[in-house]
């Protein structure tokens, strides 16, 4: 563990050392394994033959080396010819604190059930925690490029420790992870060209949120939505982590500074419990409808509309109140106009979480087709 921490710190500081030192000791390549250890059996998915927790080198959205962690689940039995095809799972919101990382904190029953189905379909599952979630630094929440890099580098790292894993892989994500999956589908063929990326699935993905967040200000009344302020605080904390040179504090009240600071460490349930009765307007001392703020937020969160050269599926629950369907319909329309290879389906009656299960009969067939050939 001490060695892993030392290597992590070396990776994080590699971009700030003198040029001569860089030449003598280059930063490890993305996907380099820093440490590995058996995953405790209570954290295994049903049907797992072996599982490890891995820390590895990745890249943040500014192109600097960063450290991520995650878990690798290899199915029981003999791998097919060419190795187990890989599903890189990008998880939904759990919080920003290191104690929230799924590879150490475990997963919800919803996610366990969902991932178990994919393993039964014959895939190895690798699951990044994302940069800063369980590793040094604050997790840059909804920093799509950093999350996409973490997802691809998780595959690279997993294949280094498991020769039974194939190079062909897809990304599948829900909510925050659905956002990450879209960035992965757009960026990965350029970021990790040596891997055989086939496409992906995104469910409940937040998009076009930057325009909505920028409308907030001290004039927003308290609304009866328990997780609205916690989600906003996560977005603001993530923005500060992704763009540390940006002066976020000038938009925050003293209470807002406290809430955003707490967002850096509190997992989702405790964060909601603490701040469900606090309104967004109480966090802000000025409007976020500000060119400087919007520029930085867009650079972190805005879903790309180009770069997609592999098929991907977007699934959306009609009854989703966390990511309302009009936001997704706008994204899909913009993608289709640009000729992106997107398949879209809405699921009547499905809420934010329910979209995962509702879409499974369609998405398992979609992914099976991606792996043919």
C-alpha positions as CSV (number, residue, x, y, z in Angstrom):
1,X,0.0,0.0,0.0
2,X,2.8,2.4,0.8
3,X,4.3,1.8,-2.6
4,X,1.0,2.4,-4.3
5,X,0.6,5.7,-2.5
6,X,4.1,6.7,-3.4
7,X,3.6,5.8,-7.1
8,X,0.2,7.7,-7.0
9,X,1.9,10.8,-5.7
10,X,4.6,10.5,-8.3
11,X,2.1,10.2,-11.1
12,X,0.1,13.2,-9.9
13,X,3.2,15.4,-9.7
14,X,4.8,14.2,-12.9
15,X,3.4,17.2,-14.9
16,X,4.9,19.8,-12.5
17,X,8.5,18.6,-12.3
18,X,11.5,20.2,-14.1
19,X,12.0,19.3,-17.8
20,X,15.3,17.5,-17.0
21,X,13.7,15.4,-14.4
22,X,10.8,14.5,-16.7
23,X,13.3,13.3,-19.4
24,X,15.0,11.2,-16.8
25,X,11.9,9.7,-15.3
26,X,8.9,9.9,-17.7
27,X,5.4,9.5,-16.3
28,X,3.9,6.0,-16.5
29,X,1.7,5.4,-19.5
30,X,-2.1,5.4,-19.1
31,X,-3.3,2.0,-18.1
32,X,-0.1,1.2,-16.1
33,X,-1.0,-0.9,-13.0
34,X,0.1,0.7,-9.8
35,X,-1.2,-1.9,-7.4
36,X,-3.6,-4.9,-7.4
37,X,-5.1,-7.0,-4.6
38,X,-7.8,-9.6,-4.3
39,X,-11.2,-8.1,-4.0
40,X,-12.9,-9.2,-0.8
41,X,-15.5,-11.9,-1.6
42,X,-18.5,-9.9,-0.2
43,X,-17.9,-7.4,-3.0
44,X,-17.9,-10.0,-5.8
45,X,-20.7,-10.2,-8.3
46,X,-22.6,-13.5,-8.5
47,X,-20.9,-15.7,-11.1
48,X,-17.5,-14.3,-10.6
49,X,-14.5,-16.6,-10.9
50,X,-11.9,-14.2,-9.7
51,X,-11.9,-10.5,-8.8
52,X,-9.3,-7.9,-8.1
53,X,-9.1,-4.3,-7.0
54,X,-6.7,-2.3,-9.1
55,X,-5.2,1.2,-9.0
56,X,-3.8,2.4,-12.3
57,X,-2.6,5.4,-14.2
58,X,-5.1,7.5,-16.2
59,X,-5.4,11.0,-17.6
60,X,-7.5,14.0,-16.4
61,X,-9.4,16.2,-18.8
62,X,-6.4,18.7,-19.0
63,X,-4.1,15.9,-20.3
64,X,-2.2,15.4,-17.0
65,X,-1.5,12.0,-15.5
66,X,-3.9,11.0,-12.7
67,X,-4.7,7.9,-10.7
68,X,-7.9,5.9,-10.7
69,X,-9.0,2.7,-9.1
70,X,-11.6,0.0,-9.9
71,X,-12.5,-3.6,-9.9
72,X,-12.1,-6.5,-12.3
73,X,-14.6,-9.3,-12.4
74,X,-13.8,-12.4,-14.5
75,X,-16.5,-15.0,-15.0
76,X,-16.3,-18.6,-13.8
77,X,-15.4,-21.1,-16.4
78,X,-13.2,-21.3,-19.5
79,X,-13.0,-18.1,-21.6
80,X,-14.2,-18.2,-25.2
81,X,-11.7,-18.3,-28.1
82,X,-10.0,-14.9,-28.2
83,X,-10.7,-14.2,-24.5
84,X,-13.6,-12.8,-22.5
85,X,-15.2,-9.8,-24.3
86,X,-15.2,-6.8,-21.8
87,X,-17.9,-4.6,-20.5
88,X,-16.4,-1.4,-18.9
89,X,-19.1,-0.3,-16.5
90,X,-19.3,3.4,-15.6
91,X,-21.3,3.8,-12.4
92,X,-23.9,6.4,-11.3
93,X,-23.6,9.0,-8.6
94,X,-22.3,7.7,-5.3
95,X,-20.6,10.8,-4.0
96,X,-17.2,12.3,-4.2
97,X,-15.5,11.1,-1.1
98,X,-12.9,8.3,-1.2
99,X,-15.1,6.2,1.1
100,X,-17.8,6.2,-1.7
101,X,-15.7,4.3,-4.2
102,X,-17.6,1.2,-5.3
103,X,-14.5,-1.0,-5.3
104,X,-14.2,-0.5,-1.5
105,X,-17.7,0.6,-0.4
106,X,-19.6,-2.0,-2.5
107,X,-22.6,-1.5,-4.9
108,X,-26.3,-1.1,-4.7
109,X,-28.5,-4.1,-5.2
110,X,-29.7,-2.5,-8.4
111,X,-26.2,-2.3,-9.8
112,X,-25.3,-5.8,-8.6
113,X,-28.4,-7.3,-10.3
114,X,-27.7,-5.4,-13.5
115,X,-24.0,-6.3,-13.7
116,X,-24.7,-9.9,-12.9
117,X,-26.9,-10.1,-16.0
118,X,-24.1,-8.8,-18.1
119,X,-21.7,-11.4,-16.6
120,X,-24.3,-14.1,-17.3
121,X,-24.3,-13.0,-20.9
122,X,-20.6,-14.0,-21.1
123,X,-18.7,-10.8,-20.5
124,X,-16.0,-9.9,-18.1
125,X,-16.9,-6.7,-16.2
126,X,-14.4,-4.0,-15.3
127,X,-15.6,-1.1,-13.3
128,X,-13.7,2.1,-12.8
129,X,-14.2,4.2,-9.6
130,X,-13.1,7.3,-11.7
131,X,-10.2,9.6,-11.0
132,X,-10.1,10.9,-7.4
133,X,-12.7,8.6,-6.1
134,X,-10.7,6.4,-3.8
135,X,-7.4,7.8,-5.0
136,X,-5.5,11.1,-4.4
137,X,-7.4,14.3,-5.1
138,X,-11.0,15.3,-5.2
139,X,-13.2,13.4,-7.8
140,X,-14.1,15.8,-10.7
141,X,-17.8,14.9,-10.8
142,X,-19.3,14.9,-14.3
143,X,-15.9,15.7,-15.9
144,X,-16.7,13.6,-18.9
145,X,-13.3,13.4,-20.5
146,X,-11.6,12.3,-17.3
147,X,-14.3,9.7,-16.8
148,X,-13.9,8.4,-20.3
149,X,-10.2,8.1,-19.8
150,X,-10.7,6.2,-16.6
151,X,-13.1,3.8,-18.4
152,X,-10.6,3.1,-21.2
153,X,-7.6,2.8,-18.9
154,X,-9.5,0.4,-16.7
155,X,-9.7,-1.9,-19.7
156,X,-6.0,-1.4,-20.4
157,X,-5.1,-2.2,-16.7
158,X,-7.4,-5.2,-16.5
159,X,-5.9,-6.8,-19.6
160,X,-2.4,-6.4,-18.1
161,X,-3.4,-8.5,-15.1
162,X,-5.8,-10.9,-16.9
163,X,-4.6,-12.5,-20.1
164,X,-8.0,-14.1,-20.5
165,X,-9.6,-10.7,-21.4
166,X,-10.0,-9.9,-25.0
167,X,-9.1,-6.5,-26.6
168,X,-12.7,-6.0,-27.8
169,X,-14.9,-4.1,-25.4
170,X,-17.9,-1.9,-24.9
171,X,-18.8,0.8,-22.4
172,X,-22.1,0.7,-20.4
173,X,-23.1,3.4,-18.0
174,X,-26.0,4.7,-15.9
175,X,-26.7,8.3,-14.9
176,X,-23.3,9.9,-14.2
177,X,-21.9,6.8,-15.8
178,X,-24.2,7.3,-18.8
179,X,-22.7,10.7,-19.2
180,X,-19.2,9.0,-19.0
181,X,-20.3,6.4,-21.5
182,X,-21.2,9.1,-24.1
183,X,-17.8,10.7,-23.7
184,X,-16.2,7.3,-24.0
185,X,-18.0,6.6,-27.2
186,X,-16.8,9.9,-28.6
187,X,-13.2,9.9,-27.5
188,X,-11.9,6.4,-27.0
189,X,-11.0,5.5,-30.6
190,X,-8.5,8.3,-30.5
191,X,-7.4,7.9,-26.8
192,X,-6.9,4.1,-26.8
193,X,-6.6,3.1,-30.5
194,X,-4.9,-0.2,-29.7
195,X,-8.1,-1.5,-28.1
196,X,-10.9,-2.9,-30.1
197,X,-13.7,-0.6,-29.0
198,X,-17.1,-1.8,-30.3
199,X,-19.6,0.8,-29.0
200,X,-21.7,1.4,-25.9
201,X,-24.9,1.8,-24.0
202,X,-25.9,4.9,-22.0
203,X,-28.9,4.9,-19.7
204,X,-30.3,7.9,-17.8
205,X,-27.4,10.1,-19.0
206,X,-27.5,13.8,-17.9
207,X,-27.0,16.1,-20.9
208,X,-27.6,19.8,-21.5
209,X,-27.4,20.4,-17.8
210,X,-24.8,23.1,-18.1
211,X,-27.4,25.5,-19.5
212,X,-29.8,24.7,-16.6
213,X,-27.2,25.0,-13.9
214,X,-26.1,28.4,-15.3
215,X,-29.7,29.7,-14.6
216,X,-29.3,29.3,-10.8
217,X,-28.8,32.1,-8.4
218,X,-29.8,33.5,-5.0
219,X,-33.3,34.1,-6.4
220,X,-34.0,30.3,-6.7
221,X,-36.6,29.4,-4.0
222,X,-36.3,26.1,-2.0
223,X,-37.9,23.4,-4.0
224,X,-39.3,20.2,-2.6
225,X,-36.7,17.9,-4.2
226,X,-34.5,16.3,-1.6
227,X,-31.4,15.8,-3.7
228,X,-31.4,19.0,-5.8
229,X,-29.0,20.9,-3.6
230,X,-26.7,17.9,-3.1
231,X,-26.5,17.3,-6.8
232,X,-25.8,21.0,-7.4
233,X,-23.1,20.9,-4.8
234,X,-21.5,17.9,-6.4
235,X,-21.5,19.6,-9.8
236,X,-19.8,22.7,-8.2
237,X,-17.3,20.7,-6.3
238,X,-16.6,18.7,-9.4
239,X,-16.0,21.8,-11.4
240,X,-13.5,23.1,-8.9
241,X,-11.7,19.8,-8.9
242,X,-11.5,19.7,-12.7
243,X,-10.6,23.4,-13.1
244,X,-8.7,24.4,-9.9
245,X,-7.6,27.7,-11.3
246,X,-11.2,28.9,-11.6
247,X,-12.4,31.0,-8.6
248,X,-15.6,29.2,-7.7
249,X,-15.8,30.7,-4.2
250,X,-16.8,34.1,-5.5
251,X,-20.2,32.7,-6.5
252,X,-20.8,31.1,-3.1
253,X,-22.3,32.3,0.2
254,X,-20.5,31.2,3.4
255,X,-23.1,28.4,3.7
256,X,-22.5,27.5,0.0
257,X,-18.8,27.2,0.7
258,X,-19.5,24.8,3.5
259,X,-21.9,22.7,1.4
260,X,-19.5,22.4,-1.5
261,X,-16.7,21.5,0.9
262,X,-18.9,18.8,2.4
263,X,-19.7,17.6,-1.1
264,X,-16.1,16.7,-1.6
265,X,-16.3,14.0,1.1
266,X,-19.9,13.0,1.8
267,X,-21.4,10.1,0.0
268,X,-24.9,10.5,-1.6
269,X,-27.2,9.4,1.3
270,X,-25.5,11.4,4.0
271,X,-25.2,14.4,1.7
272,X,-29.0,14.3,1.0
273,X,-29.8,13.8,4.7
274,X,-27.7,16.8,5.7
275,X,-28.8,19.3,3.0
276,X,-32.3,18.2,1.7
277,X,-33.9,21.2,3.5
278,X,-31.5,23.7,2.1
279,X,-32.3,25.5,-1.1
280,X,-29.9,26.2,-4.0
281,X,-30.5,29.9,-3.6
282,X,-29.0,29.8,-0.1
283,X,-25.7,28.5,-1.6
284,X,-25.2,31.3,-4.1
285,X,-24.4,35.0,-3.6
286,X,-24.8,35.9,-7.3
287,X,-26.2,34.5,-10.5
288,X,-24.4,31.7,-12.3
289,X,-25.6,33.2,-15.6
290,X,-22.1,34.4,-16.1
291,X,-19.8,34.0,-19.2
292,X,-16.8,32.9,-17.2
293,X,-18.7,30.3,-15.2
294,X,-20.5,29.0,-18.2
295,X,-17.3,28.6,-20.2
296,X,-15.7,26.5,-17.5
297,X,-18.8,24.4,-16.9
298,X,-19.2,23.6,-20.6
299,X,-15.6,22.6,-20.9
300,X,-16.2,20.0,-18.2
301,X,-19.7,18.7,-18.7
302,X,-21.0,19.4,-22.2
303,X,-21.6,16.1,-24.0
304,X,-19.7,16.0,-27.3
305,X,-21.8,16.0,-30.5
306,X,-19.0,14.5,-32.7
307,X,-16.3,11.8,-32.8
308,X,-18.7,8.9,-32.6
309,X,-17.6,6.2,-35.0
310,X,-19.0,3.1,-33.3
311,X,-22.7,2.4,-32.6
312,X,-24.1,3.3,-29.3
313,X,-27.5,3.1,-27.6
314,X,-29.2,5.8,-25.5
315,X,-32.1,4.6,-23.2
316,X,-34.3,7.0,-21.4
317,X,-37.2,6.5,-18.9
318,X,-40.2,8.6,-19.7
319,X,-40.9,9.0,-16.0
320,X,-37.3,10.0,-15.2
321,X,-37.4,13.2,-13.0
322,X,-33.7,13.2,-12.3
323,X,-32.8,13.5,-16.0
324,X,-36.0,14.8,-17.7
325,X,-36.6,13.3,-21.1
326,X,-36.7,16.7,-23.0
327,X,-33.0,17.1,-22.3
328,X,-32.2,13.7,-23.8
329,X,-34.5,14.3,-26.8
330,X,-32.6,17.4,-27.5
331,X,-29.3,15.5,-27.4
332,X,-30.5,12.7,-29.6
333,X,-31.8,15.1,-32.2
334,X,-28.5,17.0,-32.3
335,X,-26.6,13.7,-32.6
336,X,-28.9,12.4,-35.4
337,X,-28.6,15.6,-37.4
338,X,-24.8,15.1,-37.3
339,X,-25.1,11.5,-38.5
340,X,-23.9,9.9,-35.3
341,X,-24.6,6.1,-35.2
342,X,-27.0,6.4,-32.3
343,X,-30.0,4.2,-31.4
344,X,-32.5,5.7,-29.1
345,X,-35.5,4.2,-27.2
346,X,-37.7,5.7,-24.5
347,X,-39.3,3.5,-21.9
348,X,-42.8,4.5,-20.7
349,X,-43.3,4.2,-17.0
350,X,-39.6,3.8,-16.2
351,X,-38.0,6.3,-13.8
352,X,-34.3,7.1,-13.5
353,X,-33.2,3.8,-11.9
354,X,-35.9,1.7,-13.6
355,X,-34.5,2.5,-17.1
356,X,-31.6,0.1,-16.5
357,X,-33.9,-2.9,-16.1
358,X,-36.5,-1.8,-18.6
359,X,-33.9,-1.5,-21.3
360,X,-32.0,-4.7,-20.6
361,X,-33.8,-6.9,-23.2
362,X,-32.9,-4.4,-25.9
363,X,-29.4,-3.5,-24.7
364,X,-28.2,-7.0,-24.3
365,X,-29.2,-7.8,-27.9
366,X,-27.6,-4.5,-29.0
367,X,-24.3,-5.3,-27.4
368,X,-24.3,-8.9,-28.6
369,X,-24.5,-7.6,-32.2
370,X,-21.6,-5.2,-31.5
371,X,-19.4,-8.2,-30.5
372,X,-20.2,-10.2,-33.7
373,X,-17.5,-10.3,-36.3
